[in-house]
Every structure is written in structure tokens, then in C-alpha cells.
Amino acid sequence: MTPVTYASDVFVLNSNHSITEAVMAEKIWKVEKIKYCEHVGHEIAIENEVVYPAENLPDQPPRITAHRCSNAIECNMLDKAACALCGTNPDLDPV
């Protein structure tokens, strides 16, 4: 399983009318834990999307913006509702 990283550079026109480069925040999917899922019968990874602030904001801690399951697509194809990470059963939170 490979984490997905998003990072992009933006050019900003400052007050001196010169163009400078602004580094944006970085988003990475990190594995929170690996556990056995009873619905599919094997281990799954529960992942968090972590947003790291730009370099010019060093005092801010990373933030978790989303959660997902590594097996969500397969769980959604089952006949019964699985869990909140799949979006089909908000009452069952496997985290």
C-alpha cells in the first residue's frame, strides 16, 4: 500500500511586484493501525489523511482531516452494511 502525497508550488505576487514561490501544505495518507475485519475475513489498514503545514507556518501541528479503510470498495460491494469508514453503516465505528 503506497501513501498518496499531494504537494504543489504556487507563485505569489508580493507588494514589491516581484514573484515569489509559496510552498503549500502537504497531504499524506498514513496507516493508523492494522486490524482484523470480520466483514471481509482478513486484515485491513485504517488510514488517516494527515495535513502538514507549509514551512512558513512552523508552529502549527499536523492535522488529521479524513479517515479511510484500505478495503472500503470491497466492503461496499457486500450485501450488508459494513462500517462508518465505508460510508454504509454510521453506527459501527471500527476505530
Phi, psi and omega in degrees: 000125183254130177292147179260129183242134175240122175213136179217156178251144181232141177260133186240138175269114183269186185293339178274007182060032173248153183266128176236160181264131178247125180273131183270171178294158181244132179250131180223138172272120179243142178285122178279310177200161176245130182216165179278130178255124181288334182291319183255345175082021175207177182285144177231162176251130174263122187244150176242140172271115183255129178253118177266135182291163177294163183297332181279002175236065188288341185276354182267133178283161174297150181240144175266122184251342182203160175234150174206163178251142181289347183242023187296321182296316180293322179294324180291342179274351179285163182284334182250158180294139185262282183202179182291329180290338176270345180086010183252340181218092183291348180281337183254108179252107185284351181284000000 
